[in-house]
Amino acid sequence: MIVMILDATKRAEQRALLEAELDAVGIRLNQDPPNIYLKPKTAGGVKITFQATPKYLDQKMLYNILKDYRILNAEVLIRDEDGMYCMSDWPLLHLLLTPSATRNLPN
């Protein structure tokens, strides 16, 4: 759990700035993990299955994301419609999804 203690004398958007900085380094606050199944295989190439039609992701883009992480043989099942955001971060091992609590300090 991440606890953010904010100063009331600072700007109102201080929390948004902190969340953006954490998001940039791979810490996602108050988000559920992506609903993606990825099973690496030893041979056979990449088999991609979508349960719901994705908004911003197609098979070629997904193949290129996996290729960037050197995953050339795998079985992938994407259950979310919003798979682009999730899939680009999913292979990273340092990705952290955590709840947060915020407290504003009085003046």
C-alpha contacts under 8 A as a table, 3 or more apart, distances in Angstrom:
res1	aa1	res2	aa2	distance
1	M	98	T	5.82
1	M	99	P	5.35
1	M	100	S	5.67
1	M	101	A	7.64
2	I	98	T	7.09
2	I	99	P	6.56
2	I	100	S	4.80
2	I	101	A	6.50
3	V	100	S	5.71
3	V	101	A	4.89
3	V	102	T	5.95
3	V	103	R	7.89
4	M	100	S	7.31
4	M	101	A	6.17
4	M	102	T	4.77
4	M	103	R	6.42
5	I	102	T	5.86
5	I	103	R	4.97
5	I	104	N	5.94
5	I	105	L	6.93
6	L	10	K	7.94
6	L	14	Q	7.44
6	L	15	R	7.29
6	L	102	T	7.24
6	L	103	R	6.15
6	L	104	N	4.80
6	L	105	L	6.08
7	D	10	K	5.63
7	D	104	N	6.01
7	D	105	L	5.33
7	D	106	P	7.53
8	A	11	R	7.68
8	A	12	A	7.98
8	A	104	N	6.00
8	A	105	L	5.60
8	A	106	P	5.92
8	A	107	N	6.10
9	T	107	N	6.78
10	K	14	Q	6.90
11	R	14	Q	5.70
12	A	15	R	7.36
13	E	16	A	5.26
13	E	17	L	6.35
14	Q	17	L	5.17
14	Q	18	L	6.28
15	R	18	L	5.12
15	R	19	E	6.15
16	A	19	E	5.10
16	A	20	A	6.11
17	L	20	A	5.08
17	L	21	E	6.26
18	L	21	E	5.14
18	L	22	L	6.26
19	E	22	L	5.11
19	E	23	D	6.02
19	E	29	L	7.24
20	A	23	D	4.97
20	A	24	A	6.17
21	E	24	A	5.11
21	E	25	V	6.70
22	L	25	V	5.40
22	L	26	G	6.48
22	L	27	I	5.14
22	L	28	R	6.92
22	L	29	L	7.99
23	D	26	G	5.18
23	D	27	I	5.05
23	D	28	R	5.40
23	D	29	L	7.65
24	A	27	I	7.39
26	G	89	D	7.92
26	G	94	H	6.98
26	G	95	L	4.99
26	G	96	L	6.26
27	I	95	L	6.06
27	I	96	L	4.72
27	I	97	L	5.95
27	I	98	T	7.29
28	R	31	Q	6.17
28	R	95	L	7.68
28	R	96	L	6.08
28	R	97	L	4.80
28	R	98	T	6.37
29	L	97	L	6.03
29	L	98	T	5.26
29	L	99	P	5.52
29	L	100	S	6.13
30	N	97	L	7.09
30	N	98	T	5.97
30	N	99	P	4.65
30	N	100	S	6.39
31	Q	97	L	6.28
31	Q	98	T	7.22
31	Q	99	P	7.56
32	D	97	L	7.04
33	P	97	L	6.72
34	P	80	D	7.56
34	P	83	G	7.83
34	P	86	C	5.52
34	P	87	M	7.69
34	P	90	W	7.24
35	N	78	I	6.59
35	N	79	R	5.62
35	N	80	D	6.04
36	I	76	V	7.33
36	I	77	L	5.82
36	I	78	I	4.76
36	I	79	R	6.10
36	I	80	D	7.53
36	I	87	M	7.74
37	Y	75	E	7.84
37	Y	76	V	5.66
37	Y	77	L	4.98
37	Y	78	I	6.51
38	L	74	A	6.72
38	L	75	E	5.69
38	L	76	V	4.60
38	L	77	L	6.52
39	K	74	A	5.46
39	K	75	E	5.12
39	K	76	V	6.58
40	P	71	I	7.32
40	P	73	N	6.03
40	P	74	A	4.17
40	P	75	E	6.39
41	K	44	G	7.34
41	K	73	N	5.20
41	K	74	A	4.93
41	K	75	E	7.22
42	T	73	N	6.23
42	T	74	A	7.91
43	A	73	N	5.58
44	G	73	N	5.96
44	G	74	A	7.76
45	G	72	L	5.98
45	G	73	N	4.22
45	G	74	A	6.36
46	V	63	Y	7.46
46	V	72	L	6.32
46	V	73	N	4.94
46	V	74	A	4.81
46	V	75	E	5.85
46	V	76	V	7.42
47	K	74	A	6.37
47	K	75	E	4.84
47	K	76	V	6.10
48	I	59	Q	6.93
48	I	75	E	6.24
48	I	76	V	4.89
48	I	77	L	6.14
48	I	78	I	7.99
49	T	76	V	6.16
49	T	77	L	4.83
49	T	78	I	6.40
50	F	53	T	6.41
50	F	54	P	7.47
50	F	77	L	5.87
50	F	78	I	4.99
50	F	79	R	6.22
51	Q	77	L	7.28
51	Q	78	I	6.21
51	Q	79	R	4.94
51	Q	80	D	7.42
52	A	78	I	7.69
52	A	79	R	6.04
52	A	80	D	6.35
52	A	81	E	5.62
53	T	81	E	5.96
54	P	57	L	5.61
54	P	58	D	7.31
54	P	80	D	7.09
54	P	81	E	4.28
54	P	82	D	5.96
54	P	83	G	6.27
54	P	84	M	7.92
55	K	81	E	6.00
55	K	82	D	6.11
55	K	83	G	7.70
55	K	84	M	7.97
56	Y	82	D	7.08
56	Y	83	G	7.35
56	Y	84	M	5.82
57	L	61	M	6.32
57	L	62	L	6.78
57	L	83	G	6.47
57	L	84	M	5.30
58	D	61	M	5.47
58	D	62	L	6.25
59	Q	62	L	5.07
59	Q	63	Y	6.01
60	K	63	Y	5.07
60	K	64	N	6.25
61	M	64	N	5.10
61	M	65	I	6.28
62	L	65	I	5.09
62	L	66	L	6.29
62	L	87	M	7.61
63	Y	66	L	5.18
63	Y	67	K	6.05
64	N	67	K	4.88
64	N	68	D	6.18
65	I	68	D	5.19
65	I	69	Y	6.74
65	I	87	M	7.77
65	I	88	S	6.54
66	L	69	Y	5.23
66	L	70	R	6.23
66	L	71	I	5.07
66	L	72	L	6.81
67	K	70	R	4.76
67	K	71	I	5.48
67	K	72	L	5.99
68	D	71	I	7.58
69	Y	91	P	7.20
71	I	74	A	6.82
78	I	83	G	6.76
79	R	83	G	7.87
80	D	83	G	5.51
82	D	85	Y	6.60
82	D	86	C	7.19
83	G	86	C	5.14
83	G	87	M	5.62
84	M	87	M	5.29
84	M	88	S	6.18
85	Y	88	S	5.65
85	Y	89	D	6.91
86	C	89	D	5.58
86	C	90	W	5.79
87	M	90	W	4.95
87	M	91	P	7.32
88	S	91	P	7.36
89	D	92	L	5.70
89	D	95	L	7.05
90	W	93	L	7.77
90	W	95	L	7.42
92	L	95	L	5.74
